């Protein structure tokens, strides 16, 4: 636990021309645990990152920051994955790098420590590896992990460290239900020994040990609330409520896309097998998806959800060694990947990590018409008009000409969801679409998915770990798990 109060004195911080925190005054006492919340793009993650030395201070100061702080965030996760990919770019040999093993990442301490601390680190590390059941992942490359698995690795690395202050930015996002429950219990167990600052969008995930809430608006800390103040808490909950009954989906421009055979399935997978070296992820799976047959896909972290979806999109290297029928094409018979993608809208965490091009917010949405990362041709007036309707729906029209890479993680996610939906595709694949979204935008996205399910034009595959984010209209369920598949 920290021994001194952390003080923000009239602090302004710049983040690479993307975002500025303005005149933050904030006191964090040693006995307090905080949640930072607010809508997407208001500076929640930026404020949390300041506690770990990120950003350029342009005014004011911070005092009382402990020597050892550890942060877990989507940004840190993306940075580590990007660094792993650069190892391939830097390799001038013909040997393909397998990347850093998970074991090496975990065993490398975040801080220089003495022998006693190293011994405690090893004990905590083994405890957490057992708790989150990742022994089978220790020899695998970090870059080969699923979103949820890589999230667990970063959490274990931070929790096993000697950090006096833990900064956890959306720590529950991307975790399956069992892992989420374990993490909540572990944090409850250690909160008397470590100070914890969390960024959370979902009000229903606030741990019981949280003592205070910091509410952000437009780069400023506008409210601090004690969780014991029930009246203030109720007012905060009302701010996060959204009426969605009047929402309408912008109509996509007409296209010359070849019509699909209504009697044929959109997708049919037969006896599917996905294997990495000595690990078989999926074995003997059969799955048929007919038009207007909406599906929820679920399963624990590492069960193969994203890999299975990438077989459908054509992005998985093993799609040609499996029996896959998509949109009238038997995979491996001369069709191009673009013939497949023209019928698909897709959003995932992996796509967000890859979408690093610096184009405008409006053009990100328009790129959904072309299934591209970036926009490399001239768009039509009809496409621009539909993109502007989406921006209006997302309350982001004022940001239309901003560079995409200057937005917050949550705002980027929202735009990529609009990009996936913009052409009203035959198949819409939403791989945990609500990660990083505040409660208001989560309600908005769930309402949009429900309306798309009811439209009669698009078939939806929806991946989600939160039972409360159930979509009306999705009646079919595929559960992935160890050696079994449950279609219901």
Secondary structure, 3 states (H helix, E strand, C coil): CCCCCEEEEEEEEEECCCEEEEEEEEEECCCCCEEEEECCCCCHHHHHHHCCCCCEEEEEEEECCCCCEEEECHHHHHHHHHHHHHHHHHCCCCCCCCCCEHHHHHHCCCCCCCHHHHHHHHHHHHHHHHHCCCHHHCCCEHHHCCHHHHHHHHHHHHHHCCCCEEEEECCCCCCCHHHHHHHHHHHHHHCCCCEEEEECCCHHHCCCCCCEEEEEECCEEEEEEECCCHHHHHHHHHHCCCCCCCCCCCCCCCCCCCCCCCCCCCEEEEEEEEEECCEEEEEEEEEEECCCCCEEEEECCCCCHHHHHHHHHCCCHHHHHCEEEECCEECCCCCCHHHHHCCEEEECHHHHHHCCCCCEHHHHHHHHHCCCCCCCCCCCHHHHHHHHHHHHHCCCHHHCCCEHHHCCHHHHHHHHHHHHHCCCCCEEEEECCCCCCCHHHHHHHHHHHHHHHHCCCCEEEEECCCHHHCCCCCCEEEEEECCEEEEC
